[in-house]
Amino acid sequence: MVLWSIISSPRASLSLQQVLDLANMYLEDARKAIDPNIALVLCHDTEVSLSQVKKAAKHTNDTNMREDIASIYIELGDFLETQGRKNEAQAFYKKSMKWG
């Protein structure tokens, strides 16, 4: 089956704060997901959103933005740890230290 998008991703038009909000929404939905595979997809979407913010945040001295990124990484690690994915959780904890 070939899939393509009818609507192009408007993610590029979002502000950095909106992308952080989107990452938080993905993570919140991952916590609510009953199916662990869906939860992992949502965790991946969280990480993709964070990677977009990180590119821009590297060139800013906005400490609130950096703290928000670190906080989401910690929460992502906490969630993955509850799912028994300790290696991934540790990787996100390490990433959080770079930002917080």
C-alpha positions in Angstrom: 0.0 0.0 0.0 1.4 3.4 -0.9 0.5 6.3 1.3 1.0 9.9 0.6 -0.3 13.1 2.2 -3.0 15.2 0.8 -2.3 17.9 3.2 1.4 19.0 3.6 2.7 19.2 7.1 2.2 22.7 8.4 4.7 22.0 11.2 7.3 24.4 9.6 4.9 27.3 10.0 4.6 26.8 13.8 6.4 29.0 16.3 8.9 27.3 18.6 6.5 27.5 21.4 3.8 25.9 19.4 6.2 23.0 18.5 6.9 22.6 22.2 3.2 22.5 22.9 2.8 19.9 20.2 5.6 17.8 21.7 3.8 18.0 25.0 0.5 16.9 23.4 2.2 13.9 21.8 3.7 12.9 25.1 0.4 13.3 26.9 -1.4 11.2 24.3 1.4 8.5 24.7 0.7 8.4 28.4 -3.0 7.8 27.7 -2.5 5.2 24.9 -3.6 1.7 25.8 -1.7 0.1 22.9 2.1 0.2 23.7 2.9 0.4 20.0 0.9 3.5 19.6 2.5 5.0 22.7 5.9 4.4 21.1 4.9 6.1 17.9 3.7 9.1 19.9 7.0 9.1 21.8 8.8 9.2 18.4 6.6 12.1 17.3 7.5 13.9 20.6 11.2 13.4 19.8 10.7 14.6 16.2 9.1 17.8 17.4 11.9 18.3 19.9 14.5 18.0 17.2 12.8 20.8 15.3 12.9 23.0 18.4 16.5 22.1 19.2 17.8 23.3 15.9 16.5 26.8 16.6 17.2 26.8 20.3 20.9 26.1 19.8 21.2 29.7 18.7 19.3 31.3 21.5 19.9 32.2 25.1 16.3 31.7 26.0 16.7 29.8 29.3 12.9 29.1 29.5 13.0 27.4 26.1 16.0 25.3 27.1 14.3 24.3 30.4 11.2 23.4 28.5 13.2 21.1 26.2 15.0 19.5 29.2 11.7 19.0 31.0 10.1 17.2 28.0 13.1 15.0 27.7 12.9 14.1 31.4 9.2 13.4 31.1 9.8 11.3 28.0 12.4 9.3 29.9 10.1 8.8 32.9 7.4 7.5 30.6 9.7 5.1 28.8 11.0 3.8 32.1 7.5 3.0 33.2 7.2 1.0 29.9 10.3 -1.0 30.7 12.4 0.7 28.1 15.3 1.7 30.4 17.9 2.1 27.8 15.8 4.6 25.9 14.9 6.4 29.1 18.5 6.8 30.0 19.3 8.3 26.6 16.6 10.9 27.1 17.8 11.7 30.6 21.3 12.3 29.1 19.8 14.6 26.5 17.9 16.5 29.2 21.2 17.3 30.9 22.5 19.1 27.8 19.5 21.5 27.8 18.6 22.0 31.5 
